[in-house]
């Protein structure tokens, strides 16, 4: 069996239901609650026997939260840790098939195993070696991750998964993606006009951390950044143009650029 970690931030009641879609399939669930106060949802989650609380009432970000999970999983004797987003959930058949396929997978040099994050890409093809996957529902080799130094605490949130994947491949380990299964995963909140909406603070971290990993890895992954750079540029323009608080959004984007060049990383702004 494997352990899992779920990072919470002001969780709604639906988060408990999301967790129950995979709780029966793991041995332990580590919880890091980055919310400023304890919620009724957290109390419900902590009522489950498999759940262990690692941190609460302070926002330590994603990278530090994942690293807490890696350290605790190692202490508890687990070789693999599944990383879950609070808004992600599995359909029953999907998690059963995903974990069954994982059991059958050759583990030599395997550092990370992930499902699809969009059902429209489902196929019956074999697992594929890939360079980048999103973290939610990824099963991480604990010893390998710790050997690589864990997740990069300089990032706090955003690009945490991408940077980790790049470091995995750079060090000669393998990332596999299962194309027969998927996890239900959502990015951002949907605004009144149907567009994905991020907060001004989130835009700060997106821009700053994008510049950070671009500087580190663009010569190693030129094809990735050929598409990623225009995507980020278009996303930022869209986030400013189509939403309210245009001045604040613009100022936070500029702050992200400034802090990158001043080497001010880690946690800088609270949500």
ABEGO torsion letter per residue (X at the ends): XBBBBBBBBGBBAAAAAAAAAAAAABABBBBBBABABBBAAAAAAAABAABBBABBGBBAEAAAAAAAAAAAAAAAGBABBBBBBAABBBBAAAAAAAAAAAAABBABGBABBBBBABAAABBABBBBBBABBBABGBBBBAAAAAAAGEBBAAAGBEGAAAAAAAAAAAAGBBBBBBAABBBBBBBEBBBAAGBBBBBAAAAAAAAAAAAAAAAAAAAABAAAAAAAAAAAAAAAAAAAAABBGAAAAAAAAAAAAAAAAAGBBEBABBX
